[in-house]
């Protein structure tokens, strides 16, 4: 499912570190060398490179990259070089601290990571920012957004395949009742969505469709302009069909005038080692245009080359 490509025969970590150090020397920066190394190393390998670089040259690789690079290329390289939990903690903090919190970024992290991964993000957030992510989400969000997001980031879901069909039937009925009553922020509705395993939720939503004749997200479109309902629908999509959620984020980032580089970068760096192949397939199915072509049409230079490398486009 990942699009990251790693050479079968890797050079020694010390050699990667030396090549990166050499890329920073002289009047210019060898961006091609940076891409050829970092865009083709997995999280564990990047961590070893960073450790070896610091031991050899007495400087954090991230600081060296920050001094040499700029703009969107710098952003994508720095985020990619971080460990996944570090990256998610940083992205969450950035989203929370904005004047208007970016609820969807917090939602992505809470709903598309494994329970173990989310636990590691919360540990890293605590270590880095000396606060809990739950505390910051509660402080910087309001109303229904807080009511939904705090339980989602607090959750430690069961991650197994087992499903209780009787429970799925009864909770589908509860969800339908609350949605019919337009009680979208009801505690029971939020409890089901924020605590049940992804396998159990899939079964519940399938029962919902079978019993009541509509997909749950269709019934949650009573007010398409309601931002809370958009967030609730996105939570359900993230938990059950993440490739469809991320396809839409990419489509909206690329379509129309201008490009949302923040969203484009975020999706590529966080999914390249996870499920980007499925997202690429879904993007083509939905848009009849390959994702690499869409990226080429909306980006340029080293930023484009890094993105294409991460989604598996070897030709660039």
N, C-alpha and C positions, 0 to 999 in steps of 0.2 A: 504493500500500500504506500510505502514511502517512495519519493522521487529522488531522494539523495543518492548519488552514485559515489562509491568509494573504490579506488583502485584495488585490484586483487593483490598487487605487490606494493605495499606501502614503504616509503623510505623511512629511515630511522627518525624518531621524533626530533633528535638534535639537528638533523638535516633540514627538516621543515622549519624549525626555529631559526636556523641560520639563514635560510632563504628569505624568510620574512624580515629578519633584521637587515639583510642586504637590500631588500626592496625599499627600505626607508632611507638608504644612504644616498648621498649626492644631492644634486639640484632637484631632481624629480622623484616621484614615487612610482614604483613598478606595480601598478594596480593589477595587471594581468597575473603577476605572481601571487598576489594576495588572493585573487579569485581562484586560481588553479589549486591552491593549497586549502584554504579554509572552506570553500564551497564544496569540497570533496572529502571532508573529514566528518565523522559522526561526533556525537556529543562527548563521548569518552575520549576520543582522539583529540578533539579540540581542547579539552581540559588538560590533557597531558602536554600538548604544545604550549599552552599558556603557562603551565607550571615550569616546564623546561626553559621557556623564554625568560621567565622571571629569575630563575636560578642562574642562568647563563649571563644575562645582560643587566640584571639588577633593576628591571623595570617591568611593570605589568603590561602585557601585550595590549590590553585595552587602552591604556594611556598612550602607548606608542601609536596605535591606530588612530586614536582621537586627534593626535597632533598632526598626522599626515593626511587624513581624509577629510572630506567635507560633504555637506548636503545629504541627499537621499542615499548616496552610496555609503557614506559614513554610517548612517543610521542602520541600514540593512546589515552591514558587516559587523557592527558592534553588537546588535541584537543577536545575530547568528552566533557570534563567538561566545556569548554567555551560555551557561548551562541552562537547560529548560526551566528549572525552578527559579533560578536567578532572574531569567528573562520575564517569566510570568509575574514574579513579585514586582519587578520594575514597571511592567506594563499596567498592572493593577494599581500601583501607587500613582502613576501618571494619570490614569483615568479617574481615580478617586479625587485627586487634588485639583483637577480642573475646576474652573469657576462653575461650569455646568458639568457635573460628573458624567463620564461616558459610560452609561449603564451597560451598554452592549459588550464592552470590553470585559467588564467584571463578569457579566453573564457567561461569555465564552469560556473564561477560565474556570468558572464554577461548574459548568455543565458539560464541557467537552473533554476535560482531563479525567483520567482515571481517579478513583478515590485516593490511591496512594500518591499519585502525582499532585493532587490538590493538597494533600497533607504536607508534602514537601514544599509546595509553594507557600503555605501558611507558615511553616518553620522558617523559610528563607525570608519572608516578609518581616517576621518578628525579629530575626537577627539583624536585618538590614535597617529597618526603620524604627525599631524599639517600640513598636505598637503591634497589636493584632490586626489582621485584615478585617476581622469581624467588627472590631471597634471603629476602624476608619470608615467602613461602609455604613455603619449605623450613624456615625457623626456627620457624614457628608452627603447622605441621601435623605429623602423625605417621603412621607406619606406611603402610598402603595408601593413605590419603588423600594423603599427600605423594607417594607413588610415582606416583599418577595426576595430581595437580594440577600438579606442577612441570613435567612435559613439556607439559601443555596450555597453560600460560601462557608457556612458552618457544617454542612452535611458531610458525613462519611458513609456513603452508600455501600450496601452489599454489592459485590461485583460479580457474583456467580450467575450461572445460566438458569438456575431453578426458577420456576414460575408457579404461583398459586392461582389456579384458574378461578376458583370460587371467589377469592379476594379480588381478582381482576374484574369479575362481573359486578361485584358489589361496589367497588370503587368507581367503575365506569358509571354506575347509576348515581353515585354521589356527585361526581363531576358534572353529569348532565343536569342534575337538579340545581346545582349552584349556578351553572352557566345559564340555564333557563330563567333563573331568578335574577340574572345579571349581578350575582354576588361574586364578582371576579376576584375580590380580595379576601374571600372567606378563608378562615383558618384551615378548614378541612381540605379545601382545594389546594391551598399552598402546602399543607402537610403532605399530601399525596405526591405532588410534583417535586417537592424538595427532599423527600426521604426515601422513596421507593427505588429499587434497583432499576437500571435501564431495561433489563429483560422484563421485569414486572411491569414497567410503564408501557413497553411495547405491547404486552398482552392486554393491558387495561385499555389502551387506545384502540386496539383492534376490536375489543369487545364493544367499546363506545360506538365505533363505526357500524358494527354489525347490529347492535341493539337499536340505535337511534337514527341510522341512515345517513349520517354525515360524519366526516372526519372532524375531530375535536377542534382543529385549528380553523376549520370553516365556520364552526359555530362561534368561534371567538372573534369573528370579523364583523360583529354587529355594528361596531363603530371603527371603520378602518383608520381614522385619524387619531384615535385614542392611543397615546404613547405607552400607557401602561399595558394595554392589550397587545400592542406590538411587542413589548418586552416579554409578556407571558407567552405569546405564540413563538417567539424566538427561543425561549427556554425549552419549550416542548420540542421544537425542531432540533436544537442543539443536543438534547438528550437522546433523541431517537433517530434523526437523519442529519448528522452533522455535515455530511458532504453537500446536502441541499442548502443548509444554512450558509456555509462558507462560499458556495458557488454564488449565492445572491450577494454576499458582501463583496466578492471580487467583481461581479457584474456591475454593481452600483459604483464601485471604486473606479472602474475603467470607462463606463459609458458616458456619453455626453461631453460637454466642454470641460476641459480640465481633468485632472486625475487626482484621486484621493490617495496620495502616496503612503500616508500613514496606515490606512486600512490595507492597501496592497502589500506593503512590507510586512505588516503584522501577520496576515494570513499565511504568506509564503514561508516566513521564518518559523512560525509555530507549527505548521503542518507538514513541512517537507520531510520530516523524519517520522511522520505518523500516518497520514491518510491522503496525501496530496494526489496520489494516482486516482483515487475515487473522485476527488474534487475536480481534477482535470477532465475525467470522463463525464462527470455531471455537467461541467461547464460546456463541453462540446454538445452534449445532448440538449441542453437548454438553449444554446445560442448558435449552434451550427458553425461555430468558429473555434479553432483550437486556441487554448489559453495562451500558448507561446506566441501565436500571431497577434492576439489581442494585446499582450504585453509589449511586443515589438512596436505595435502601432501607437502606444501611449507613453513609452519611456525611451530613454536613449543612453548611450555611453556605458560607463562602468556599472551604473545602477541597473540598467537593462541586462547587461552580461551576468551580473550576480544573480538576479532574479531567475533568468533563464537556466543558469547552471543548477540552481536549487530545485527547479521543477523538472530537471532531467533532460533539458535541451542541450545536448552536447555540442551541436553545431554553433550555438549562440545565434 
